[in-house]
Amino acid sequence: RSSDMALIRRVLRPYPALSSRFYSTEKNEESFFHRLARRFERYNPPGDSHAQLLTNQSHLYEMQVHNIQPDKLDEYMKTAEETLPKVHSNSDLPVQLLGSWYTIIGPQDQAVHIWFYENGWDDVTFTHNTLHQTKEWRDYVMHLRPLLRSRDSQMLMEFSFWGKPKPREPGGIYELRSYSLEPGTLVSWGNEWSRGIKFRNESSEAVGGWFSQIGELYQVHHMWAYDNLSRRQEIRKNAWMRPGWGDVWAHTLPLVESMKSKVMMPASFSPLK
């Protein structure tokens, strides 16, 4: 606003060297403050929390990423197969194993597990407390430690326009695309993708879309399933032939600080095949 700019000018007036860094003296050179103002035009601070604006469910997801010692992958997968399905099938625990995967392109020797909590934070707290008091789970964690280089987890919520992932026919590959957004842009991302999802679901390849609540914040994950890498390329190419997809891409790209992709195969015990 002009009043804010006038105040800033008065504050900087005694410091001409500093002032020259913020205000351009060249006719065609953009000043720092004009660049800053233009950058923040895309920020639309919500009047409500991001979660309430982006989802209409209490569902929560926990994404666990395990980086495995290169010579321990087989032992790790065997250990996970012996324990994780038991947690999934335990009717006393309000949690489901949505899927387990291992990477084939991207970070190597890595496993990804996604857990689903239907009733939100109370289910998360109960499950964690119960498991940590269970000898079998504690033994599982102790067995895992020497097999891992590192591990990480995030608590996520689903975008309302994506919903909970549905069962799929076995076969094929999964791609997990992760985007780190500039703070303040999550609602804009959700608004654009609520329109954009229709351009990217040619063969029901859209599996799930989530945004972070705990862990690395302002991070978004999109999961896709394809028959193979050639089919992936074909579907992505076809999206560009549909009027409107280019606008979604153009509007969301400036919101992204970084992005990464990994291609994964489902583990033998994964509910999502």
Helices and strands as residue ranges (DSSP letters): H 2-12, H 16-22, H 32-39, G 40-42, H 50-54, E 60-68, G 70-72, H 73-89, E 96-105, E 110-117, H 121-132, H 135-144, G 145-147, E 148-158, E 173-181, H 186-196, G 197-200, E 206-214, E 219-226, H 229-239, H 245-252, G 253-255, E 256-266
